[in-house]
Amino acid sequence: MLHILHSTHGGVPDHILRGMFAARKSVFIDLLKWDVPVLAGLYEIDQFDDQHASYLVLTDENDAHMASARLLPTTREHILGDIFPELCEVPAPRGETIYEITRFCLDRSLNARDRRTVRDTLVNAIVGHALVNDITTYTAIAEMGWYSQILAFGWDCRPLGLPHSDGTKTIAALAITIDSATPGLLDAAGIRSMSTTLPRDNRVAA
């Protein structure tokens, strides 16, 4: 099941958001050793998880987390434009129709075959979300292994600058153009969704 979650300020996350934040902690802190905030020792939540963030979350039949991504508007503070602007040769793209993809997270419980299927389903969901919400461009920052995968998805994707290294990892920024041709480009590259995935749009507190 695909859940499209729109956060509101205050309150306590529901079980789907708690599962997502716990999965983010497992991936980005426990596995990748990112130096980012942890809430209650269980959840990876930062300053961008506020009323402006939206989330696409894939869950199994029991609502357990499988994959998720956070989308941030670029008309306000966001990671590329305000924390890593040096990754862009020119000022980072901003605008009402430009959103930043962050915290693309695949649950560590997935096996290799399911991981590929779930990844491709989330990528298609991100594109579908853009098409129905008049989003024309996504920006993102990625470590080089993931960056290479993104470039190979078949969509209209371009680097925004040269990769930068902090001594432990190398990251780079990119922009993805989304239009009516994008789903076909993904399909031609073999990036296809699970056929049973249906959207559920929930407005919840984060």
C-alpha positions as CSV (number, residue, x, y, z in Angstrom):
1,M,0.0,0.0,0.0
2,L,1.2,3.5,-0.9
3,H,0.5,6.1,1.8
4,I,0.8,9.8,0.9
5,L,1.2,11.6,4.2
6,H,1.0,15.4,4.7
7,S,2.4,16.4,8.1
8,T,0.8,19.0,10.4
9,H,2.6,20.8,13.2
10,G,2.4,19.1,16.6
11,G,0.9,15.9,17.8
12,V,2.4,12.4,17.9
13,P,3.2,10.3,14.7
14,D,0.8,7.5,13.9
15,H,2.1,3.9,13.5
16,I,3.0,4.4,9.9
17,L,5.1,7.5,10.5
18,R,6.7,5.8,13.6
19,G,7.6,2.9,11.4
20,M,9.2,5.2,8.8
21,F,11.2,7.2,11.3
22,A,12.4,4.0,13.0
23,A,13.5,2.6,9.6
24,R,15.3,5.9,8.8
25,K,17.2,5.5,12.1
26,S,18.1,1.9,11.2
27,V,19.4,2.9,7.7
28,F,20.9,6.3,8.0
29,I,22.3,6.2,11.6
30,D,22.9,2.5,12.4
31,L,24.0,1.4,9.0
32,L,25.4,4.5,7.2
33,K,26.6,6.3,10.4
34,W,25.2,9.7,9.5
35,D,25.6,12.3,12.2
36,V,21.9,13.4,12.4
37,P,19.4,13.8,15.3
38,V,17.8,10.8,17.1
39,L,14.5,11.1,19.0
40,A,14.1,8.9,22.1
41,G,16.9,6.7,20.8
42,L,14.4,5.2,18.2
43,Y,13.6,7.7,15.5
44,E,15.6,9.7,13.0
45,I,13.8,13.0,12.8
46,D,15.4,16.4,11.8
47,Q,14.4,20.0,11.5
48,F,12.8,19.4,8.1
49,D,10.3,17.0,9.4
50,D,7.8,19.8,10.0
51,Q,4.4,21.0,8.7
52,H,5.9,21.6,5.2
53,A,7.1,18.0,4.6
54,S,5.3,15.3,2.7
55,Y,6.0,11.6,2.8
56,L,5.4,8.7,0.4
57,V,5.4,5.5,2.4
58,L,5.1,2.0,1.1
59,T,3.8,-0.6,3.6
60,D,3.0,-4.3,3.5
61,E,-0.4,-5.8,4.2
62,N,0.2,-5.3,8.0
63,D,1.2,-1.6,7.5
64,A,4.8,-2.4,8.3
65,H,7.3,-0.1,6.6
66,M,8.9,-1.2,3.3
67,A,10.2,2.0,1.8
68,S,9.7,5.8,2.1
69,A,10.8,9.2,0.9
70,R,10.4,12.7,2.1
71,L,9.5,15.6,-0.2
72,L,10.5,19.2,0.7
73,P,9.4,22.4,-1.0
74,T,12.3,24.4,-2.3
75,T,10.5,27.7,-1.7
76,R,11.7,27.5,1.9
77,E,14.8,26.1,3.6
78,H,15.8,22.7,2.4
79,I,18.9,20.5,2.4
80,L,20.4,21.2,-1.0
81,G,19.8,24.9,-1.1
82,D,20.6,25.8,2.5
83,I,23.0,23.2,3.8
84,F,24.9,21.9,0.7
85,P,24.7,24.8,-1.8
86,E,28.3,24.1,-2.8
87,L,27.1,21.0,-4.6
88,C,25.6,23.2,-7.3
89,E,27.6,25.1,-9.9
90,V,24.9,27.7,-10.0
91,P,22.3,28.5,-7.3
92,A,20.2,25.5,-6.4
93,P,16.9,25.2,-8.3
94,R,14.0,26.7,-6.4
95,G,10.4,27.3,-7.2
96,E,6.8,26.4,-6.6
97,T,7.0,23.4,-8.9
98,I,10.4,22.1,-7.7
99,Y,10.6,19.7,-4.7
100,E,13.6,18.0,-3.1
101,I,13.6,14.3,-2.6
102,T,15.2,13.4,0.8
103,R,15.5,10.4,3.1
104,F,14.8,7.8,0.3
105,C,14.8,4.8,2.6
106,L,14.5,1.0,1.8
107,D,13.7,-1.1,4.9
108,R,16.7,-3.3,5.9
109,S,14.4,-6.3,6.4
110,L,13.9,-6.6,2.6
111,N,15.7,-9.4,0.7
112,A,17.5,-8.5,-2.5
113,R,14.7,-9.4,-4.9
114,D,12.0,-7.5,-2.8
115,R,14.4,-4.6,-2.4
116,R,14.6,-4.0,-6.1
117,T,10.8,-4.3,-6.6
118,V,10.0,-2.0,-3.7
119,R,12.7,0.5,-4.8
120,D,11.2,0.6,-8.3
121,T,7.7,1.0,-6.9
122,L,8.7,3.9,-4.8
123,V,10.4,5.6,-7.7
124,N,7.3,5.3,-9.8
125,A,5.1,6.6,-6.9
126,I,7.4,9.7,-6.6
127,V,6.9,10.3,-10.3
128,G,3.1,9.7,-10.1
129,H,2.9,12.1,-7.2
130,A,4.7,14.8,-9.2
131,L,2.4,14.4,-12.2
132,V,-0.8,14.8,-10.2
133,N,0.6,17.7,-8.1
134,D,2.1,19.8,-10.9
135,I,5.7,19.1,-9.8
136,T,8.0,19.6,-12.7
137,T,11.4,19.0,-11.1
138,Y,12.9,17.1,-8.3
139,T,16.3,17.8,-6.8
140,A,18.3,15.4,-4.6
141,I,21.6,14.7,-3.0
142,A,23.1,11.2,-3.1
143,E,26.2,9.3,-2.2
144,M,27.9,8.1,-5.3
145,G,26.7,4.5,-5.3
146,W,23.0,5.6,-5.1
147,Y,23.7,8.5,-7.4
148,S,24.8,6.2,-10.2
149,Q,21.6,4.1,-9.7
150,I,19.5,7.3,-10.0
151,L,21.2,8.3,-13.2
152,A,20.5,4.9,-14.7
153,F,16.7,4.9,-14.1
154,G,16.0,6.2,-17.6
155,W,14.4,9.5,-16.7
156,D,15.6,13.0,-17.6
157,C,18.2,13.5,-15.0
158,R,21.2,15.8,-14.9
159,P,24.1,16.6,-12.4
160,L,24.0,20.0,-10.8
161,G,27.7,20.2,-10.1
162,L,30.8,18.2,-9.4
163,P,30.8,15.6,-6.5
164,H,32.2,16.7,-3.2
165,S,34.0,14.5,-0.6
166,D,34.0,15.2,3.2
167,G,36.8,12.6,3.7
168,T,34.4,9.7,4.5
169,K,31.9,9.8,1.7
170,T,31.4,11.5,-1.7
171,I,28.1,13.1,-2.5
172,A,26.6,14.9,-5.5
173,A,23.5,16.8,-6.4
174,L,21.2,16.3,-9.3
175,A,17.9,17.4,-10.8
176,I,15.2,15.2,-12.4
177,T,12.7,16.7,-14.9
178,I,9.2,15.2,-14.6
179,D,6.7,15.3,-17.4
180,S,4.2,13.0,-19.2
181,A,7.0,11.1,-20.8
182,T,8.7,10.1,-17.5
183,P,6.6,7.0,-16.7
184,G,7.4,5.5,-20.1
185,L,11.1,6.3,-19.7
186,L,11.1,4.4,-16.4
187,D,9.3,1.5,-17.9
188,A,11.7,1.3,-20.8
189,A,14.6,1.1,-18.3
190,G,12.8,-1.7,-16.4
191,I,11.8,0.5,-13.4
192,R,8.3,-0.9,-12.8
193,S,5.8,-0.9,-9.9
194,M,4.2,-3.7,-8.0
195,S,0.9,-4.1,-9.7
196,T,-1.1,-4.3,-6.5
197,T,0.1,-0.9,-5.1
198,L,-2.8,1.5,-4.6
199,P,-2.6,5.0,-3.1
200,R,-4.0,6.1,0.2
201,D,-3.8,9.8,1.0
202,N,-3.7,10.4,4.7
203,R,-3.3,13.7,6.6
204,V,-1.6,13.0,9.8
205,A,0.3,14.7,12.6
206,A,4.1,14.5,12.4
